[in-house]
Amino acid sequence: MDAEKADYINYVINSKRTESDENSGVGVKNVNQRIKFVYGDEYGVRLSSSPNQGSSCIITIPAKESGMGLICIKF
């Protein structure tokens, strides 16, 4: 995926629009909305892409604090 497509998907999953779009990433948008609902707007899903290097899906959620400190969560 090129950077422009990643930017478009990021726009779609963060927009308030509800009309369907064949390539809009409805599942990703649903996950993003659920993360934001539970943890707040500073968390969620973001896509990035670089030519000839690949694409990444970054999921940002807060770390959970336990009796032994912070637990790192990596996906």
C-alpha positions in Angstrom: 0.0 0.0 0.0 1.3 3.5 -0.8 1.4 6.3 1.8 -1.6 8.1 0.2 -3.7 4.9 0.7 -2.6 4.7 4.3 -3.5 8.4 4.8 -6.9 7.8 3.3 -7.6 4.8 5.5 -6.5 6.8 8.6 -8.9 9.5 7.5 -11.8 7.1 7.1 -11.3 5.2 10.4 -11.1 8.5 12.3 -14.0 10.2 10.5 -17.5 10.4 11.9 -19.0 9.5 8.5 -21.1 6.3 8.4 -21.8 5.7 4.7 -20.3 2.5 3.4 -17.3 2.6 1.1 -16.0 -0.6 -0.5 -12.4 -0.1 0.5 -12.9 1.9 3.8 -11.5 -0.6 6.3 -14.8 -1.1 8.2 -13.3 -3.7 10.6 -10.3 -1.4 11.3 -12.7 1.5 11.9 -14.7 -0.6 14.3 -11.6 -1.6 16.3 -10.4 2.0 16.3 -13.8 3.3 17.6 -13.9 0.7 20.4 -10.4 1.5 21.6 -11.2 5.2 21.6 -14.5 4.6 23.5 -12.8 2.5 26.2 -9.5 4.3 26.6 -10.0 7.8 25.1 -9.2 9.7 21.9 -5.4 9.7 22.4 -5.5 5.9 21.8 -6.5 3.9 18.7 -5.3 2.5 15.4 -3.1 4.1 12.9 -1.7 2.8 9.6 1.6 3.9 8.0 3.3 2.8 4.8 6.6 3.5 3.1 7.5 2.6 -0.5 9.6 -0.6 -0.8 9.5 -1.0 3.0 6.0 -2.2 3.8 3.0 -1.2 5.9 2.4 -1.1 9.6 -0.7 -1.0 11.7 0.1 0.7 15.1 -2.4 -0.1 17.9 -2.0 2.3 20.8 -3.5 1.4 24.2 -2.4 2.3 27.7 -0.1 0.0 29.6 -1.6 -1.7 32.6 0.0 -1.1 35.9 0.5 -4.1 38.2 2.1 -4.6 41.6 5.5 -5.0 39.8 5.3 -1.9 37.7 4.0 -1.3 34.1 3.3 -4.2 31.8 4.4 -3.5 28.2 1.9 -4.6 25.6 3.3 -5.1 22.1 1.4 -6.3 19.0 
